[in-house]
Amino acid sequence: MNTVRNLLRFFLFSSIACMVLLVLQRSPCPCCDVVPAHEELTLGTNGTRAVDPSLKKLGMAEGKLPEVLRRAAMEDKTIIMTFTNEAFAAPGSLMDLFLESFRTGVRTEPLLKHLVIVAADAKAFERCQKVHPLCYALPVDGANFTSEQLFMARDYLDMMWRRNRFQAQVLELGYSFVFTDVDIVWFRNPLLRIPVGVDFAMSCDMYHGDNPYDLNKRANGGFVYAKASARTVAFYAGWYEARKAYPGKNEQDLFDKLKRELSARHDVAAQFVDTAYLGGFCERGKRRDFHKLCTFHANCLVGLKTKLEKLRSVLDEWKQFKAGNGTALTD
């Protein structure tokens, strides 16, 4: 009998010891799929997650971006975002005009709570914090983007590709986005002009024909919509990787060159939005129809002063139109 008791005690204590060892070796949350908030997520074709090393090289791996995106997100996890620097964020400059347009548009003011302003330098971030609740300071690894960037200059290209990678980072964190240049004024919600089934939509300089899925149009990266999915993450990864084969091209021109190939390879439904809704100065002879326009872009203009003057004139014209139409205005 004693022998049996001793054997039972031995097996009982051995079992307890093994259980303790297993508990000590397990992770604090063995069933949780937890990724630190500062790591960027890449959804592969099989849905797995991995940190994108190219984002870390760009200095985007730190900060509180996930929290900013969470606060800004709509119910379907869509955010609106724009980029600015010291020159564009200065008092009386483009950022002020941009924000003013939201307050004078048709039901656009509530969209401000979903807008993230990404600042490329400390002065722009400081100014943003004074005028808007959702600001994010983009780590730039010592690069200087404070002044107006000359089109296609080295710093300009660097900034455009950083912007491209930031857009990808937002997708990787699980958020869809509307990206808008800060030299765009808003009159209505442009999301209402983008079909639910679209993965990626972009503005164009000129629109012709009646098929938005016809990609035979010149792209303009000033307005971009992207739906968060494994497809769009892969689409952006391919877009960024392709720059190595085409040095000296900005992200817009490279997209124009590879748009059909990228869309087909990653099964992304891409389209251009009609300039009747996303207008701009490139179509100089086209009459502005404020009954339809959602946004208006200071594209095809050179110089901050010129953009400000021309865009202010358009916004004033919109205000006069709105005052004369009152309750007749619709989305």
NORKA-V124380 format. One record per pair of residues at least 24 apart in sequence whose C-alpha atoms are under 6 Angstrom apart, sorted by the first residue. I is the first residue (numbers start at 1). J is the second residue. Records with the same first field share a line. If there is no record, write none. Layout:
I->J  J
This chain:
38->62
41->172  173
42->172
43->230
59->139  141
60->139
72->114
73->114
77->175
78->175  176  177
79->114  177
80->114  115  177  178  179
81->115  116  117  179
82->117  179  180  181  182
83->117  118  119
84->119
85->119  120  121  124  146
86->123  124  146
87->147  148
89->124
94->183
98->185
101->185  186
102->186
105->187  188
106->187  188
108->188
121->146
157->250
168->236
171->228
174->228
175->228
176->226  227  228
177->225  226
178->224  225
179->223  224
180->222  223
181->222
183->298
184->296  297
185->295  296
186->294  295
187->294  295
188->294  331
190->294
198->269
199->226  227  268  269
200->225  226  270
201->225  270  271  272
202->272
203->272  273
205->282
207->274  275
212->271  272
213->271
219->256
221->252
231->266
235->266
